């Protein structure tokens, strides 16, 4: 089966999907651009069509309201978009991090191309880190991703990664994500996005305070069941348990992850706590959830339905601590 990940580069440990080119640390962006498969441009051409006519080949006409986007290297088509569509180039995603890596202590960890070039991203460690109850390491990251097919606005997302299991979670407080989104109807201005992110990144301490409260909040078996039903089955914890749960496999899996099978589930921060509930769901979404392959699971976990499930789990967990 063809990989959804067209190409990818990384530093450090091999990613869970096992794909990509491993780089040594502190590589210049030009090396990242080449090794991550981002050394091409998005070009455009007017939409044209052939009007058939009886007795001869017909004539070629243009449709000026739309344009075809295609890769400069392979000439492969990427999408058909409005002529007002503002393209963000793969190189711009990496360039976003140039001053952050040179002057602000950020380090690129992964970058790559999804779906043949229709989506691309870069993920950098911010240098922010903490340990819950002494040994459960959580690191801060910044994910910048975009698309050229209209499926994803250019989005900068403050993200945490729990080291023991490599689970990812977007920083969110009070039900609102701190992602900065630039629609493709608007020109992408890196300086403006960074100014807006300055406010979001400053939420790191408050977010970690909330995560520490989750690690202190013990949960009973019935509470855990209600939490998973609410997040995965849209069934209230106070409702009678139906004979046939709509997402029975997922329920069984997250329960086993929470009860000790999950990576890091036996750490004191996670064992029998609301933090453990949250991480059972994030591990399920990032590593266990059914998908056509690992690359589709990653796309969902970062940008799609999986990301929605993780945010729902975070909101439900925070409700447990008031």
VMD Tcl script that draws the C-alpha trace (Angstrom):
set ca {
  {0.00 0.00 0.00}
  {1.33 3.42 -0.88}
  {2.43 5.52 2.05}
  {0.43 8.59 2.93}
  {3.71 10.13 4.12}
  {5.46 11.18 0.94}
  {8.74 11.97 2.70}
  {9.85 12.92 6.20}
  {12.96 13.81 8.19}
  {13.52 13.62 11.93}
  {16.12 13.89 14.66}
  {16.37 11.71 17.75}
  {14.45 8.47 18.15}
  {12.81 6.82 15.16}
  {9.16 7.91 14.91}
  {6.50 5.35 15.75}
  {5.62 4.80 12.08}
  {9.26 3.97 11.27}
  {9.45 6.23 8.22}
  {11.76 9.07 7.30}
  {15.40 10.10 7.06}
  {17.27 10.48 10.33}
  {19.30 13.66 10.69}
  {21.91 14.70 13.22}
  {20.87 17.62 15.41}
  {21.32 21.31 14.54}
  {21.03 20.82 10.78}
  {20.44 23.97 8.69}
  {16.97 24.47 7.24}
  {18.30 23.81 3.73}
  {19.17 20.23 4.77}
  {15.76 19.81 6.37}
  {14.14 21.06 3.20}
  {15.90 18.43 1.10}
  {15.61 15.48 3.47}
  {11.99 16.19 4.42}
  {10.95 16.25 0.77}
  {10.04 19.94 0.88}
  {12.49 21.20 -1.78}
  {9.87 21.94 -4.45}
  {7.34 24.67 -5.08}
  {3.60 24.81 -5.64}
  {2.93 26.26 -9.07}
  {-0.38 27.15 -10.65}
  {-1.99 27.09 -14.07}
  {-5.39 28.27 -15.34}
  {-8.12 25.65 -15.54}
  {-8.73 24.77 -19.17}
  {-11.27 22.52 -20.82}
  {-11.94 21.16 -24.28}
  {-15.30 21.98 -25.86}
  {-16.22 19.10 -28.15}
  {-17.53 19.90 -31.60}
  {-18.99 17.57 -34.21}
  {-16.55 16.63 -36.95}
  {-13.35 18.07 -35.43}
  {-11.25 18.06 -32.26}
  {-13.00 20.94 -30.56}
  {-11.54 24.04 -28.98}
  {-9.69 24.81 -25.73}
  {-11.24 27.31 -23.33}
  {-10.14 28.74 -19.96}
  {-12.09 28.98 -16.73}
  {-10.56 32.05 -15.08}
  {-12.28 31.69 -11.69}
  {-10.15 28.68 -10.75}
  {-6.59 27.42 -11.06}
  {-4.79 24.09 -10.86}
  {-2.02 23.76 -8.27}
  {0.78 21.34 -9.13}
  {4.27 20.35 -7.97}
  {7.23 22.02 -9.65}
  {9.36 18.84 -9.50}
  {7.02 16.07 -10.65}
  {4.30 18.25 -12.27}
  {1.81 16.11 -10.33}
  {-1.53 17.90 -9.81}
  {-2.39 18.78 -6.21}
  {-5.80 20.48 -6.33}
  {-8.14 22.85 -8.12}
  {-8.76 26.04 -6.12}
  {-10.23 29.50 -6.45}
  {-8.04 32.11 -8.13}
  {-8.14 33.95 -4.76}
  {-6.53 31.00 -2.95}
  {-3.34 32.08 -1.15}
  {-0.68 29.40 -1.47}
  {1.79 28.68 1.34}
  {4.95 27.03 0.00}
  {6.70 24.08 1.72}
  {9.78 26.26 2.17}
  {7.73 28.87 4.04}
  {6.75 26.30 6.67}
  {10.41 25.61 7.44}
  {11.43 29.28 7.18}
  {8.87 30.03 9.90}
  {11.28 28.35 12.33}
  {14.52 30.02 11.19}
  {14.66 32.77 13.82}
  {13.06 30.50 16.42}
  {15.83 27.91 16.02}
  {18.65 30.44 15.66}
  {17.72 32.81 18.49}
  {14.96 31.35 20.67}
  {16.20 27.86 21.51}
  {13.72 25.92 19.37}
  {14.90 22.66 17.74}
  {13.24 21.07 14.73}
  {12.37 17.44 15.39}
  {10.25 16.34 12.43}
  {9.12 17.75 9.11}
  {7.52 16.14 6.13}
  {4.97 15.89 3.37}
  {1.62 14.09 3.46}
  {-0.70 12.97 0.69}
  {1.71 13.54 -2.16}
  {2.26 17.18 -1.21}
  {-1.29 18.21 -0.34}
  {-0.29 18.67 3.32}
  {3.08 19.43 4.88}
  {4.26 20.25 8.37}
  {7.18 20.88 10.71}
  {7.33 20.20 14.45}
  {9.85 21.89 16.74}
  {10.62 21.46 20.40}
  {10.29 24.78 22.23}
  {12.64 24.01 25.12}
  {9.78 24.08 27.62}
  {9.57 20.92 29.73}
  {8.36 19.61 33.05}
  {8.01 16.33 34.91}
  {4.77 15.36 36.64}
  {5.39 13.72 40.02}
  {9.09 13.66 39.23}
  {9.33 11.10 36.45}
  {6.58 11.71 33.86}
  {8.28 14.01 31.36}
  {6.17 16.38 29.24}
  {7.84 18.58 26.59}
  {6.51 21.62 24.75}
  {6.38 21.76 20.95}
  {5.12 23.98 18.18}
  {3.49 22.36 15.15}
  {3.04 24.35 11.94}
  {1.05 22.66 9.19}
  {-0.81 23.64 6.05}
  {-2.46 22.23 2.97}
  {-2.88 23.22 -0.64}
  {-6.18 21.43 -1.21}
  {-8.41 23.39 1.16}
  {-8.55 20.69 3.84}
  {-6.44 22.58 6.40}
  {-5.84 26.26 7.07}
  {-2.25 27.19 7.82}
  {-2.24 26.31 11.51}
  {0.33 26.90 14.26}
  {-0.48 24.72 17.27}
  {1.27 24.72 20.67}
  {1.52 21.02 21.46}
  {2.73 18.80 24.28}
  {4.40 15.41 23.90}
  {4.45 12.94 26.79}
  {7.88 11.35 26.42}
  {7.16 7.90 27.88}
  {4.57 7.10 25.21}
  {5.11 9.79 22.56}
  {1.47 10.90 22.89}
  {0.67 14.31 21.44}
  {-1.89 16.77 22.79}
  {-2.72 20.29 21.64}
  {-2.58 22.85 24.44}
  {-6.13 23.86 25.25}
  {-7.68 25.68 28.18}
  {-11.30 26.40 29.02}
  {-12.44 24.45 25.97}
  {-10.56 26.67 23.52}
  {-7.52 25.54 21.58}
  {-4.64 27.99 21.33}
  {-3.96 27.18 17.70}
  {-3.50 30.15 15.37}
  {-5.27 29.57 12.04}
  {-4.72 31.54 8.85}
  {-7.31 30.71 6.16}
  {-6.10 30.43 2.58}
  {-8.22 33.42 1.67}
  {-5.64 35.48 3.62}
  {-1.93 35.93 3.04}
  {0.18 34.01 5.57}
  {2.26 36.50 7.60}
  {4.75 34.66 9.86}
  {5.46 37.72 12.02}
  {1.79 38.23 12.85}
  {1.35 34.54 13.68}
  {4.37 34.61 15.99}
  {3.03 37.66 17.79}
  {-0.27 35.86 18.34}
  {1.57 32.71 19.43}
  {3.45 34.67 22.05}
  {0.21 34.87 23.99}
  {-0.60 31.20 23.44}
  {2.84 29.92 24.43}
  {2.63 31.95 27.63}
  {-0.27 29.66 28.60}
  {2.26 26.81 29.06}
  {2.57 27.28 32.84}
  {-1.19 27.41 33.35}
  {-1.67 24.35 31.16}
  {0.92 22.38 33.14}
  {-0.69 23.46 36.39}
  {-3.92 21.90 35.13}
  {-2.07 18.73 34.10}
  {-0.58 18.47 37.59}
  {-4.06 18.69 39.08}
  {-5.11 15.82 36.79}
  {-2.16 13.76 38.09}
  {-3.37 14.34 41.66}
  {-7.04 13.56 40.96}
  {-7.76 9.92 41.83}
  {-10.67 8.30 39.95}
  {-12.88 5.37 40.81}
  {-13.65 2.52 38.41}
  {-17.17 3.82 37.76}
  {-15.82 7.32 37.06}
  {-13.31 5.90 34.58}
  {-16.03 3.98 32.76}
  {-18.21 7.09 32.61}
  {-15.30 9.16 31.29}
  {-14.57 6.74 28.44}
  {-18.26 6.41 27.57}
  {-18.61 10.18 27.41}
  {-15.52 10.64 25.23}
  {-15.85 7.65 22.91}
  {-19.54 6.75 22.87}
  {-21.35 10.07 23.42}
  {-23.11 8.38 26.32}
  {-23.43 10.18 29.64}
  {-21.81 8.65 32.69}
  {-25.21 8.78 34.39}
  {-27.08 7.04 31.58}
  {-27.80 3.32 31.80}
  {-25.10 1.33 30.01}
  {-26.54 0.06 26.72}
  {-26.36 -3.64 25.89}
  {-24.33 -2.88 22.74}
  {-21.95 0.06 23.05}
  {-21.51 1.95 19.75}
  {-17.73 1.88 20.09}
  {-17.14 -1.30 22.08}
  {-13.66 -2.08 20.75}
  {-12.38 1.40 21.54}
  {-13.90 1.23 25.04}
  {-12.20 -2.08 25.78}
  {-8.87 -0.84 24.45}
  {-8.73 2.41 26.42}
  {-9.75 0.59 29.59}
  {-6.87 -1.87 29.25}
  {-4.47 1.00 28.52}
  {-5.68 2.85 31.62}
  {-5.56 -0.24 33.82}
  {-1.86 -0.85 33.24}
  {-1.25 -1.88 29.63}
  {-0.56 1.65 28.40}
  {2.96 3.06 28.17}
  {3.55 4.96 31.39}
  {0.26 3.75 32.88}
  {2.06 2.48 35.99}
  {3.74 5.80 36.75}
  {2.40 7.38 39.93}
  {1.16 10.37 37.90}
  {-1.07 8.15 35.77}
  {-2.04 5.12 37.85}
  {-5.69 5.53 38.78}
  {-5.75 9.28 38.02}
  {-7.48 11.68 35.65}
  {-4.11 12.19 33.92}
  {-4.08 8.44 33.30}
  {-7.58 8.63 31.79}
  {-6.49 11.38 29.41}
  {-3.36 9.53 28.34}
  {-5.24 6.28 27.75}
  {-7.29 8.16 25.16}
  {-4.33 9.98 23.58}
  {-2.34 6.75 23.33}
  {-5.32 5.01 21.76}
  {-5.76 7.78 19.18}
  {-2.05 8.18 18.39}
  {-1.03 4.53 18.35}
  {-3.93 2.07 18.52}
  {-6.97 3.44 16.75}
  {-8.04 1.61 13.61}
  {-6.80 3.26 10.44}
  {-5.92 2.26 6.90}
  {-2.29 2.47 7.98}
  {-0.08 4.35 10.46}
  {0.18 7.40 8.23}
  {-3.59 7.83 8.05}
  {-3.71 7.47 11.84}
  {-1.14 10.25 12.18}
  {-3.09 12.53 9.85}
  {-6.23 11.93 11.92}
  {-4.45 12.32 15.26}
  {-2.97 15.69 14.30}
  {-5.54 17.20 11.97}
  {-8.72 15.13 11.86}
  {-11.20 13.14 13.91}
  {-8.50 11.81 16.23}
  {-7.51 15.36 17.20}
  {-11.17 16.09 18.01}
  {-11.38 13.01 20.26}
  {-8.24 14.06 22.15}
  {-9.59 17.56 22.75}
  {-12.87 16.06 23.96}
  {-10.91 13.86 26.38}
  {-8.95 16.86 27.66}
  {-12.15 18.84 28.23}
  {-13.76 15.89 30.05}
  {-10.66 15.36 32.22}
  {-10.51 19.04 33.21}
  {-14.15 18.85 34.23}
  {-13.19 16.18 36.77}
  {-10.97 18.68 38.60}
  {-13.39 21.60 38.31}
}
mol new
graphics top color blue
foreach p $ca { graphics top sphere $p radius 0.5 }
foreach p [lrange $ca 0 end-1] q [lrange $ca 1 end] { graphics top cylinder $p $q radius 0.2 }
display resetview
